[in-house]
Amino acid sequence: MMKDEDKRFNEESFKFIRDIETFMKEDFKCRLENSYGEQWFRTGVPKAVYDRHML
């Protein structure tokens, strides 16, 4: 019984973490686009990083 509760709370915790990560990713992207335009990633990171990310 205790293991079932632990598992349920773990699953719930992971869902909260995923929701927070998704929100932060979208929020950061929107803020960067608002500040630096839609090409913020291409123009804002070093070319080697951009090239490695786009592979």
SELOBA-46531 format. One record per residue: residue number from 1; residue in one letter; x, y, z of N, C-alpha, C, O in turn. Coordinates in Angstrom, 3 decimals. Example, Ala and Ser with C-alpha at 12.3 -4.5 7.8 and 13.67 -1.06 7.14 Angstrom:
BEGIN
i | aa | nxx | nyy | nzz | caxx | cayy | cazz | cxx | cyy | czz | oxx | oyy | ozz
1 | a | 13.190 | -5.690 | 7.800 | 12.300 | -4.500 | 7.800 | 13.200 | -3.300 | 7.800 | 14.236 | -3.319 | 8.465
2 | s | 12.850 | -2.250 | 7.080 | 13.670 | -1.060 | 7.140 | 12.900 | 0.030 | 7.870 | 13.409 | 1.138 | 8.039
//
This chain:
BEGIN
i | aa | nxx | nyy | nzz | caxx | cayy | cazz | cxx | cyy | czz | oxx | oyy | ozz
1 | m | 0.826 | -1.196 | 0.000 | 0.000 | 0.000 | 0.000 | 0.870 | 1.259 | 0.000 | 0.606 | 2.204 | -0.743
2 | m | 1.891 | 1.263 | 0.825 | 2.764 | 2.431 | 0.891 | 3.525 | 2.612 | -0.428 | 3.731 | 3.734 | -0.889
3 | k | 3.938 | 1.486 | -1.026 | 4.642 | 1.568 | -2.309 | 3.742 | 2.155 | -3.391 | 4.206 | 2.934 | -4.224
4 | d | 2.482 | 1.798 | -3.389 | 1.536 | 2.336 | -4.367 | 1.395 | 3.847 | -4.203 | 1.345 | 4.580 | -5.191
5 | e | 1.331 | 4.306 | -2.973 | 1.229 | 5.745 | -2.724 | 2.498 | 6.458 | -3.165 | 2.436 | 7.526 | -3.774
6 | d | 3.661 | 5.862 | -2.854 | 4.933 | 6.444 | -3.278 | 4.980 | 6.567 | -4.790 | 5.385 | 7.604 | -5.316
7 | k | 4.571 | 5.523 | -5.490 | 4.575 | 5.524 | -6.949 | 3.640 | 6.607 | -7.487 | 3.979 | 7.315 | -8.435
8 | r | 2.480 | 6.726 | -6.884 | 1.507 | 7.734 | -7.324 | 2.082 | 9.139 | -7.143 | 1.957 | 9.984 | -8.030
9 | f | 2.708 | 9.382 | -5.999 | 3.290 | 10.705 | -5.755 | 4.469 | 10.969 | -6.679 | 4.665 | 12.102 | -7.119
10 | n | 5.258 | 9.939 | -6.979 | 6.366 | 10.101 | -7.920 | 5.845 | 10.483 | -9.293 | 6.368 | 11.405 | -9.920
11 | e | 4.826 | 9.791 | -9.766 | 4.254 | 10.089 | -11.076 | 3.699 | 11.507 | -11.104 | 3.881 | 12.226 | -12.087
12 | e | 3.034 | 11.907 | -10.050 | 2.475 | 13.250 | -9.960 | 3.597 | 14.296 | -9.945 | 3.496 | 15.333 | -10.600
13 | s | 4.647 | 14.016 | -9.203 | 5.791 | 14.937 | -9.139 | 6.442 | 15.098 | -10.506 | 6.761 | 16.215 | -10.912
14 | f | 6.642 | 13.984 | -11.227 | 7.243 | 14.056 | -12.555 | 6.363 | 14.851 | -13.516 | 6.877 | 15.569 | -14.375
15 | k | 5.056 | 14.731 | -13.381 | 4.155 | 15.508 | -14.233 | 4.310 | 17.002 | -13.943 | 4.360 | 17.815 | -14.866
16 | f | 4.385 | 17.359 | -12.659 | 4.592 | 18.768 | -12.303 | 5.908 | 19.289 | -12.877 | 5.968 | 20.398 | -13.407
17 | i | 6.947 | 18.486 | -12.769 | 8.254 | 18.896 | -13.282 | 8.196 | 19.092 | -14.791 | 8.718 | 20.083 | -15.303
18 | r | 7.572 | 18.171 | -15.507 | 7.426 | 18.316 | -16.967 | 6.639 | 19.571 | -17.316 | 7.002 | 20.297 | -18.241
19 | d | 5.568 | 19.826 | -16.581 | 4.764 | 21.025 | -16.836 | 5.574 | 22.295 | -16.611 | 5.478 | 23.239 | -17.395
20 | i | 6.367 | 22.326 | -15.552 | 7.205 | 23.492 | -15.264 | 8.259 | 23.666 | -16.356 | 8.480 | 24.779 | -16.832
21 | e | 8.911 | 22.569 | -16.755 | 9.923 | 22.642 | -17.814 | 9.320 | 23.149 | -19.124 | 9.915 | 23.984 | -19.805
22 | t | 8.149 | 22.644 | -19.467 | 7.479 | 23.068 | -20.703 | 7.139 | 24.553 | -20.645 | 7.362 | 25.285 | -21.609
23 | f | 6.601 | 24.993 | -19.517 | 6.265 | 26.405 | -19.357 | 7.514 | 27.275 | -19.479 | 7.514 | 28.277 | -20.195
24 | m | 8.586 | 26.884 | -18.770 | 9.807 | 27.695 | -18.787 | 10.412 | 27.753 | -20.186 | 10.858 | 28.814 | -20.621
25 | k | 10.435 | 26.644 | -20.882 | 10.989 | 26.613 | -22.234 | 10.232 | 27.570 | -23.155 | 10.846 | 28.341 | -23.892
26 | e | 8.919 | 27.520 | -23.112 | 8.101 | 28.386 | -23.964 | 8.220 | 29.848 | -23.534 | 8.298 | 30.741 | -24.378
27 | d | 8.233 | 30.091 | -22.227 | 8.356 | 31.457 | -21.718 | 9.691 | 32.074 | -22.122 | 9.734 | 33.217 | -22.578
28 | f | 10.787 | 31.322 | -21.956 | 12.108 | 31.831 | -22.334 | 12.148 | 32.136 | -23.825 | 12.658 | 33.176 | -24.242
29 | k | 11.607 | 31.222 | -24.623 | 11.605 | 31.406 | -26.076 | 10.833 | 32.676 | -26.450 | 11.305 | 33.469 | -27.265
30 | c | 9.673 | 32.870 | -25.872 | 8.872 | 34.062 | -26.162 | 9.606 | 35.336 | -25.758 | 9.605 | 36.319 | -26.499
31 | r | 10.226 | 35.318 | -24.594 | 10.962 | 36.499 | -24.124 | 12.153 | 36.810 | -25.029 | 12.416 | 37.972 | -25.340
32 | l | 12.865 | 35.777 | -25.447 | 14.002 | 35.990 | -26.347 | 13.532 | 36.512 | -27.702 | 14.151 | 37.415 | -28.264
33 | e | 12.444 | 35.952 | -28.232 | 11.904 | 36.436 | -29.506 | 11.423 | 37.876 | -29.388 | 11.627 | 38.673 | -30.304
34 | n | 10.793 | 38.216 | -28.280 | 10.323 | 39.591 | -28.089 | 11.480 | 40.581 | -28.000 | 11.374 | 41.713 | -28.471
35 | s | 12.566 | 40.155 | -27.402 | 13.716 | 41.043 | -27.224 | 14.625 | 41.090 | -28.449 | 15.144 | 42.150 | -28.798
36 | y | 14.819 | 39.930 | -29.109 | 15.837 | 39.843 | -30.159 | 15.307 | 39.417 | -31.524 | 16.087 | 39.281 | -32.466
37 | g | 14.006 | 39.204 | -31.650 | 13.429 | 38.801 | -32.924 | 13.376 | 37.287 | -33.075 | 13.911 | 36.541 | -32.255
38 | e | 12.727 | 36.860 | -34.132 | 12.507 | 35.428 | -34.346 | 13.793 | 34.656 | -34.630 | 13.841 | 33.443 | -34.429
39 | q | 14.816 | 35.335 | -35.088 | 16.092 | 34.680 | -35.395 | 17.059 | 34.735 | -34.212 | 18.273 | 34.645 | -34.400
40 | w | 16.530 | 34.883 | -32.998 | 17.364 | 35.058 | -31.817 | 18.378 | 33.932 | -31.635 | 19.510 | 34.186 | -31.224
41 | f | 17.992 | 32.706 | -31.931 | 18.907 | 31.588 | -31.716 | 20.050 | 31.639 | -32.716 | 21.215 | 31.485 | -32.349
42 | r | 19.721 | 31.851 | -33.947 | 20.735 | 31.873 | -35.000 | 21.706 | 33.034 | -34.810 | 22.911 | 32.874 | -35.006
43 | t | 21.198 | 34.181 | -34.436 | 22.065 | 35.345 | -34.299 | 22.662 | 35.490 | -32.905 | 23.630 | 36.228 | -32.726
44 | g | 22.103 | 34.802 | -31.920 | 22.520 | 35.014 | -30.545 | 23.483 | 34.001 | -29.960 | 24.036 | 34.220 | -28.882
45 | v | 23.692 | 32.890 | -30.660 | 24.626 | 31.889 | -30.127 | 25.800 | 31.745 | -31.081 | 25.676 | 32.032 | -32.271
46 | p | 26.931 | 31.305 | -30.568 | 28.088 | 31.102 | -31.449 | 27.758 | 30.112 | -32.569 | 26.985 | 29.173 | -32.375
47 | k | 28.355 | 30.337 | -33.741 | 28.069 | 29.513 | -34.908 | 28.307 | 28.023 | -34.637 | 27.518 | 27.185 | -35.074
48 | a | 29.384 | 27.684 | -33.921 | 29.680 | 26.271 | -33.639 | 28.559 | 25.634 | -32.819 | 28.201 | 24.481 | -33.058
49 | v | 28.010 | 26.357 | -31.871 | 26.910 | 25.851 | -31.045 | 25.659 | 25.709 | -31.912 | 24.969 | 24.691 | -31.857
50 | y | 25.372 | 26.740 | -32.713 | 24.211 | 26.700 | -33.597 | 24.305 | 25.511 | -34.556 | 23.340 | 24.765 | -34.723
51 | d | 25.475 | 25.339 | -35.185 | 25.651 | 24.235 | -36.140 | 25.476 | 22.883 | -35.462 | 24.850 | 21.983 | -36.020
52 | r | 26.033 | 22.738 | -34.249 | 25.947 | 21.470 | -33.522 | 24.492 | 21.178 | -33.122 | 24.054 | 20.028 | -33.157
53 | h | 23.753 | 22.220 | -32.745 | 22.362 | 22.046 | -32.329 | 21.462 | 21.691 | -33.519 | 20.489 | 20.954 | -33.361
54 | m | 21.772 | 22.197 | -34.672 | 20.903 | 22.018 | -35.833 | 21.148 | 20.679 | -36.552 | 20.439 | 20.365 | -37.508
55 | l | 22.127 | 19.896 | -36.114 | 22.387 | 18.594 | -36.758 | 21.367 | 17.574 | -36.411 | 21.449 | 16.436 | -36.873
//
